[in-house]
Amino acid sequence: MKKALWIMVCMLLCACGIRDDTITQYAEETLQINGAKIMEKQDLSDEYGHTDVRYTLQTKDGISFHILKDITEGLTGETEWIWDDYRFCALQKMQERFLHASVESSADSQGMQYAEVYGSYNDRNGLEELLDELAEQLDGSLLVNVHLCYEQAKEAYMAETEEQNAYTVFTDAEAAVIRNHFLHAAIEECRSDLLNAFTEDEIHAYMTENEHCILTEQDGQHIVQKGLLGNVNFHGLSFAGVYELMQREGFLLQGTPEEFSFAGQDGIPIEVSMQKPDSIAMNGSTYFLQNPGHIRTIELRVLTGRFYAEQYELDRGGLFED
């Protein structure tokens, strides 16, 4: 009789799940998930001998996730912290719904899951496909990281930067930020092949409102260089931007925007190369740039003897000889 009763109790526990009011309350109040069942409870010991407790829960929609009780012992007693990986597990379950993007996931030493969305594109059409898909799939219920990368980037900052990462639920406003970042990169790189996908009105409106336009000084007057923009992060010009600007200023350049040479102050030959974006070869010596990947306006002034300014505060510094 006792054995039969024990079996019935075990069956009831299996049917209802493991009970822990603190955990179910966290799921309901913090995660806004009603009816999630605790399916497993596991004690975990870390390298310091602390024992944490990890709960595996399952939602009514079949999403399995974890809630971790992190128990830390201090001078005043134990402190309890609670963490969860619900949004990452929910994102993993959505993987098959993405056609143009992908979900990459990993787990830490305590079995807590982590996931982010990645996507790449070669032109505006590819970018718009990604943006449409993200807007459709990320309905505002998840806080996720989205990384979008332009595959054929010539300079590293076009491949992936903070402006291309959405750290909140995906909205039309974030899509606009990412689209504008791509437009900015295309203008900064003087990429007519990419700009052809934008209308003249789109380009004009963006450049009119942008604070990173390039100014040159002539007879004490600032002249806006049409069609050129500075970088939003590095306070400098891309190699393509330098090449175009110096052509406009009448410098005799040899090579391509990726690798070229010219006569600097006093006719000293100067060589720059995107293959070695952290240095400039000048008069037999190598000088290292403070911001690899770009030639800043203050460095351009040192090299050419002419003053260029951007419409924001310039970095101070310059070149460091090896």
C-alpha positions in Angstrom: 0.0 0.0 0.0 2.8 2.4 0.9 4.6 1.5 -2.3 1.6 2.2 -4.4 1.1 5.5 -2.7 4.7 6.5 -3.3 4.4 5.6 -7.0 1.2 7.8 -7.2 3.1 10.7 -5.6 6.0 10.3 -8.1 3.6 10.2 -11.0 1.9 13.4 -9.7 5.2 15.2 -9.4 6.2 14.2 -13.0 2.8 15.4 -14.3 2.9 18.8 -12.5 6.6 19.5 -12.6 8.9 20.4 -9.8 7.6 23.2 -7.6 9.5 26.2 -6.6 7.4 29.3 -5.9 10.3 31.7 -6.3 11.2 30.4 -9.7 7.6 30.3 -11.1 7.0 33.8 -9.6 10.1 35.0 -11.5 8.9 33.5 -14.7 5.4 35.1 -14.3 6.5 38.6 -13.0 9.8 39.2 -14.7 9.5 37.2 -17.9 5.7 37.6 -18.2 5.3 33.9 -18.9 2.3 32.2 -17.4 2.0 28.5 -16.9 5.7 27.6 -17.4 6.5 24.3 -15.7 9.7 23.4 -13.9 10.9 20.2 -15.6 14.3 19.8 -13.9 16.3 21.1 -11.0 20.1 20.6 -10.9 22.7 21.7 -8.3 25.9 23.2 -9.9 29.2 23.7 -8.1 31.7 26.3 -9.5 35.5 26.4 -9.1 35.1 28.3 -5.8 32.9 25.7 -4.2 29.7 27.7 -4.5 26.6 25.8 -5.2 24.1 27.3 -7.7 20.8 25.9 -8.8 19.7 25.7 -12.4 16.1 25.1 -13.2 14.9 23.9 -16.7 11.4 25.2 -17.5 9.1 24.7 -20.4 6.5 27.1 -21.7 3.0 26.2 -23.1 4.5 26.9 -26.5 7.2 24.2 -26.0 10.1 26.6 -25.4 12.6 25.1 -23.0 14.8 27.6 -21.1 16.7 27.9 -17.8 16.6 30.0 -14.7 19.7 30.1 -12.5 19.8 30.8 -8.8 23.3 32.2 -8.2 24.0 31.8 -4.5 27.0 33.8 -3.2 28.3 33.6 0.4 29.4 36.9 1.9 30.3 38.3 5.3 26.7 39.0 6.1 25.4 35.7 4.8 24.2 34.4 1.5 23.1 36.6 -1.4 20.9 35.2 -4.1 20.8 36.4 -7.7 18.5 35.0 -10.4 19.3 34.9 -14.1 17.5 33.4 -17.1 18.2 32.6 -20.7 14.6 32.7 -22.0 15.1 35.2 -24.8 18.0 33.3 -26.2 16.3 29.9 -26.0 13.2 31.5 -27.7 15.5 32.9 -30.4 17.1 29.5 -31.0 13.6 27.9 -31.5 12.9 30.5 -34.2 16.0 29.5 -36.2 14.0 27.6 -38.9 11.9 30.7 -39.6 14.9 32.7 -40.9 15.7 32.5 -44.6 18.2 35.3 -45.0 19.6 35.6 -41.4 20.8 32.9 -39.0 20.9 32.3 -35.3 24.2 31.4 -33.7 24.1 30.0 -30.2 26.4 28.9 -27.5 26.3 27.9 -23.8 28.4 28.8 -20.8 29.9 26.5 -18.2 26.6 26.4 -16.3 24.6 25.4 -19.3 23.0 28.8 -19.7 22.2 29.5 -23.4 23.2 32.6 -25.5 22.2 33.4 -29.0 22.4 36.3 -31.5 21.2 37.0 -35.1 23.7 37.3 -37.9 23.1 38.3 -41.5 25.2 39.5 -44.5 24.5 41.3 -47.7 26.2 42.5 -50.9 23.9 45.3 -51.9 20.9 47.3 -50.9 18.5 44.6 -52.2 20.1 42.1 -49.9 20.0 44.5 -47.0 16.3 45.2 -47.5 15.6 41.5 -47.6 17.3 41.1 -44.2 15.5 44.2 -42.7 12.1 42.9 -43.9 12.7 39.5 -42.4 13.9 40.9 -39.1 10.9 43.1 -38.9 8.6 40.2 -39.6 10.2 37.6 -37.2 11.3 39.8 -34.3 7.8 41.0 -33.3 8.9 43.1 -30.4 8.6 40.4 -27.7 12.4 39.6 -27.6 15.4 41.7 -26.7 18.1 40.5 -29.1 21.4 41.4 -30.7 21.4 41.7 -34.5 24.7 41.8 -36.4 24.5 42.7 -40.1 27.7 42.7 -42.2 28.4 44.0 -45.7 30.4 41.1 -47.3 32.4 43.0 -49.9 33.6 45.7 -47.5 37.0 47.2 -48.4 37.6 48.7 -45.0 36.9 47.0 -41.7 34.4 49.5 -40.4 31.9 48.7 -43.2 31.8 45.1 -42.2 30.5 45.4 -38.7 30.2 48.3 -36.3 28.1 49.3 -33.4 25.7 51.2 -35.6 24.8 47.9 -37.4 23.9 46.1 -34.2 20.4 46.3 -32.9 20.5 45.8 -29.1 16.7 46.2 -28.7 13.6 44.8 -30.2 13.7 45.3 -33.9 11.7 48.3 -35.1 11.3 50.5 -38.2 13.5 53.1 -36.4 16.3 50.6 -36.1 15.9 49.5 -39.7 16.3 53.2 -40.7 19.5 53.5 -38.6 21.0 50.4 -40.3 20.0 51.6 -43.8 21.5 55.1 -43.1 24.7 53.5 -41.9 25.0 51.6 -45.1 24.3 54.7 -47.1 26.9 56.6 -45.1 29.5 53.9 -45.7 28.7 53.9 -49.5 29.2 57.7 -49.6 32.3 57.6 -47.5 33.8 54.9 -49.7 32.8 56.8 -52.9 31.0 53.6 -54.0 28.9 54.6 -57.0 27.9 50.9 -57.5 26.2 50.9 -54.1 24.8 54.4 -54.4 23.0 53.6 -57.6 20.4 51.7 -55.4 19.5 55.0 -53.6 17.6 57.8 -55.2 19.1 61.3 -55.5 16.6 62.6 -53.0 17.6 59.9 -50.4 21.3 60.8 -50.8 20.7 64.5 -50.8 18.5 64.4 -47.7 21.0 62.3 -45.8 24.0 64.5 -46.7 22.1 67.7 -46.0 21.3 66.5 -42.4 24.7 64.8 -41.8 27.2 66.6 -39.5 30.2 64.8 -40.9 30.5 66.7 -44.1 34.1 67.6 -45.3 35.2 71.2 -45.3 38.3 72.6 -46.9 39.7 76.0 -46.2 40.5 78.5 -48.9 41.4 82.1 -48.3 39.9 81.9 -44.8 36.6 80.5 -46.1 35.3 77.0 -45.5 34.1 75.1 -48.6 31.8 72.1 -48.3 33.1 69.2 -50.4 30.0 67.9 -52.1 29.6 64.1 -52.2 32.2 63.4 -49.4 31.6 62.4 -45.8 33.9 61.7 -42.9 33.7 58.6 -40.7 31.2 58.7 -37.9 33.6 57.1 -35.4 37.2 57.8 -36.3 37.1 61.5 -37.1 38.9 60.9 -40.4 38.6 60.1 -44.0 38.6 56.7 -45.7 41.3 55.9 -48.2 38.8 56.5 -51.0 37.8 59.8 -49.5 41.4 61.0 -49.3 42.1 59.9 -52.8 39.0 61.8 -54.1 39.7 64.9 -52.1 43.4 65.1 -53.1 42.4 64.7 -56.8 40.0 67.7 -56.4 42.9 69.7 -54.8 45.2 69.0 -57.7 47.6 66.5 -56.3 49.3 64.2 -58.7 48.4 60.7 -57.4 49.8 57.4 -58.6 48.0 54.2 -57.9 44.5 53.4 -56.8 42.4 54.5 -53.8 43.5 51.3 -52.1 47.2 52.1 -52.5 48.7 55.3 -53.8 51.6 57.7 -53.5 52.0 61.4 -53.9 54.5 64.3 -53.3 54.0 65.8 -49.9 55.5 68.8 -48.3 58.8 69.9 -49.9 58.3 67.2 -52.6 58.9 64.3 -50.1 57.3 61.1 -51.6 54.6 59.6 -49.4 53.0 56.2 -49.8 49.8 54.9 -48.2 48.3 51.5 -48.5 45.0 49.9 -47.3 47.0 46.7 -46.9 48.9 48.5 -44.1 46.3 50.9 -42.8 48.2 51.5 -39.6 51.3 53.2 -41.2 52.5 55.7 -43.8 55.8 55.4 -45.6 57.5 58.8 -45.8 61.1 59.9 -46.6 62.5 56.4 -45.9 60.7 56.1 -42.5 57.5 54.4 -41.3 55.0 56.4 -39.3 52.1 54.8 -37.4 48.7 56.3 -37.4 46.7 56.5 -34.1 43.5 55.3 -35.7 44.3 52.4 -38.1 42.2 52.2 -41.2 41.7 55.9 -41.7 43.7 59.0 -42.5 42.6 61.7 -40.1 42.4 65.3 -41.3 45.1 66.4 -38.9 47.4 63.7 -40.4 46.5 64.8 -43.9 47.5 68.4 -43.0 50.9 67.1 -41.7 51.4 65.1 -44.9 50.3 67.7 -47.5 50.9 71.1 -45.8 47.2 72.0 -46.5 44.5 72.5 -43.9 41.4 70.3 -44.0 38.7 70.4 -41.4 35.6 68.3 -40.7 32.5 69.8 -39.1 33.1 68.4 -35.7 36.0 68.4 -33.2 39.1 66.8 -34.5 41.2 64.3 -32.6 44.5 65.7 -31.4 47.7 63.7 -32.0 49.4 62.7 -35.2 52.1 60.4 -36.4 54.5 58.2 -34.4 57.8 57.3 -36.0 58.9 53.7 -35.7 
